[in-house]
Amino acid sequence: MPSRRHGIADDLRNQISTGRIKPGERLLSETQLAAQYMVSTPTLRSALAVLQREGLVEKIHGKGNFVRRPLRKITYVGGQGTLDTGTAAEAPLRVTVRTTKIRARGHLTALLKVPPSSPLTEFLCLSHEGESPHSLARIYVPRDLVPAAVLSELPTCEETVARFAVLRPPSAKVRETVSVRLPTPDEASALRISSALAVLTITRVTADITRRVVEAALLVLPGDRADAVFTTHHVIDESRTQG
């Protein structure tokens, strides 16, 4: 019932835009909403899926559907590998980090240019704005480049990276690959987004002066609020411009 689905979505969208249902507020249960609109539960869920794709509603497993609070824009600054997440007036992001010892397999062997089963350390970083997930990053480093002290629990992903970055060889080359795709089920769950909402992904591979890959970082950003900015600096040969 496409017309009923869109009619329900239009009504809920109007209630959200006019403030009748406020940011952070929990919607009625799916059973209650289905009864209210006199439709089946699958039709009601289809209508909610429209709002989830638009970023207006988020479904939290075990809790229900909530009106999503306005989230800050995410800007990835290419060449620096950093996220510009807003002004100092905004609340700082809360970042959780989980470190895991793994073995290289699949695409990781190609990214890091290591044999299968090579020992790696994975840093899984999930940032939150309030209670809402903001961005997801997985950082992989050959285990021999990670000091043991870094494997202890740390408050932020940036501190984690900084702790081992200063102790490894200086980078000579950074390659960044930007793509847009649908999220994996795990990514959609972690970021609380619809599986139909595209994500912006940044794959950054860093090599040292010996051409050894010292880090592979995989960043996933919700596509409804993410930009990637790259600035190119051209070197002018002054000898050619003279005479």
PESULJO-V716264 format. One record per pair of residues at least 4 apart in sequence whose ideal C-beta (glycine too) atoms are under 7 Angstrom apart, sorted by the first residue. I is the first residue (numbers start at 1). J is the second residue. D is the distance in whole Angstrom. If there is no record, write none. Layout:
i = <I:I>
j = <J:J>
d = <D:D>
//
This chain:
i = <1:1:1:2:3:4:4:4:5:5:5:5:5:6:7:8:8:8:8:8:9:9:9:9:10:11:12:12:13:13:13:14:15:15:16:16:16:21:21:21:22:23:23:23:24:24:24:25:25:26:26:27:27:27:27:28:28:28:29:29:30:30:30:30:31:31:32:33:33:34:34:34:34:37:39:39:41:42:43:44:45:48:48:48:49:49:50:51:51:52:52:52:52:53:53:53:55:55:56:56:57:57:57:57:58:58:58:59:60:60:60:68:69:69:71:71:71:72:72:72:72:73:73:74:74:74:74:74:74:75:75:75:76:76:76:76:76:76:76:77:77:77:78:78:78:78:79:79:81:81:83:85:86:93:93:93:93:94:94:95:95:95:95:96:97:97:97:97:97:97:98:99:99:99:99:100:100:101:101:101:102:102:103:103:103:103:104:104:104:104:104:104:104:104:105:105:107:108:108:108:108:109:109:109:111:111:112:112:112:112:113:114:114:118:119:120:120:120:120:121:121:121:121:122:122:123:123:123:124:125:125:125:126:126:126:127:127:128:128:128:129:132:133:133:133:135:135:135:136:136:136:136:137:137:137:137:138:139:139:139:140:141:141:141:141:141:142:145:145:145:146:146:146:147:147:149:150:150:150:154:154:155:156:157:158:159:161:162:164:168:169:169:169:170:170:171:171:171:171:172:172:172:173:174:174:175:176:176:177:178:178:179:180:180:180:181:181:181:182:182:182:183:183:183:183:183:183:185:185:186:187:187:187:188:188:188:191:193:193:197:197:197:198:199:199:199:199:200:200:200:200:201:201:202:202:203:204:205:205:206:206:206:207:207:207:207:208:208:221:222:236:238>
j = <5:39:43:6:7:8:39:43:9:43:46:47:50:10:11:12:37:39:44:47:13:47:50:51:14:15:16:51:17:51:56:18:20:21:21:56:67:25:27:67:67:67:69:70:66:67:69:66:67:64:66:33:64:65:66:32:33:36:33:64:34:41:44:45:35:41:36:37:44:39:40:41:44:44:43:44:45:46:47:48:49:52:57:65:53:194:54:56:57:57:58:59:194:194:196:197:68:224:67:68:65:66:67:68:66:68:192:65:64:66:192:132:130:132:129:132:225:85:86:90:129:225:227:83:85:135:221:225:226:84:227:229:83:202:219:221:226:228:229:82:84:229:176:228:229:230:230:231:204:217:135:93:90:127:128:129:134:127:128:125:127:156:157:126:123:125:154:156:157:160:124:121:122:123:151:122:124:119:121:143:120:122:117:118:119:120:108:109:112:114:116:117:118:120:109:116:111:112:120:140:216:114:115:116:205:216:140:142:213:216:213:118:142:142:143:140:141:142:143:141:143:146:151:138:140:139:157:160:138:137:139:157:133:136:190:134:135:132:133:134:134:192:190:191:192:219:220:221:187:190:191:220:157:217:218:219:218:161:215:217:216:145:146:164:214:215:214:164:168:214:150:151:164:164:167:163:160:163:164:159:160:159:160:161:162:163:165:166:168:214:208:209:214:208:209:206:207:208:214:207:208:209:207:204:206:205:202:204:203:202:228:201:198:200:223:198:199:201:195:196:198:187:188:191:193:195:199:189:195:190:191:199:220:193:194:195:222:197:222:222:223:224:223:220:221:222:223:221:223:226:228:219:220:219:228:218:217:213:216:213:214:215:211:212:213:214:212:214:226:226:241:242>
d = <6:7:5:6:6:6:6:6:6:6:5:5:7:6:7:6:5:7:7:4:6:5:4:6:6:7:6:6:6:6:6:6:4:5:5:6:6:5:7:5:7:5:4:7:6:6:5:7:5:5:5:7:7:4:7:4:5:7:7:6:6:6:6:6:7:7:6:6:5:6:6:5:4:7:4:6:6:6:7:7:6:6:6:6:6:6:7:4:4:5:7:6:4:5:5:5:6:4:7:6:5:7:6:6:6:5:5:5:7:6:6:7:7:6:6:6:6:6:5:6:6:5:7:6:6:6:5:6:5:4:5:6:6:6:7:7:7:4:7:5:6:6:6:6:6:3:6:7:5:7:7:6:4:5:7:6:6:7:5:6:5:5:5:5:6:5:6:7:5:5:5:6:7:6:5:5:7:7:6:7:5:5:5:7:6:7:5:5:6:5:6:6:4:5:6:6:6:6:7:6:7:6:7:5:6:4:6:7:5:5:5:4:7:7:4:5:7:6:6:5:5:5:7:6:6:4:7:6:6:4:7:3:6:6:6:4:5:6:6:6:5:7:6:5:5:7:7:5:6:6:6:4:6:6:7:5:5:7:6:5:5:5:5:7:7:5:7:7:5:6:5:7:5:6:6:7:6:5:5:5:5:6:7:6:6:6:5:7:6:5:4:6:7:7:7:5:7:6:7:6:6:4:5:6:5:5:6:5:4:6:5:5:5:6:6:7:7:6:7:7:6:4:4:7:7:6:5:6:7:6:6:6:5:5:7:5:6:5:5:7:6:6:4:5:6:6:5:5:5:4:6:7:5:4:7:6:4:6:5:7:6:4:5:6:5:7:5:5:4:6:7:6>
//
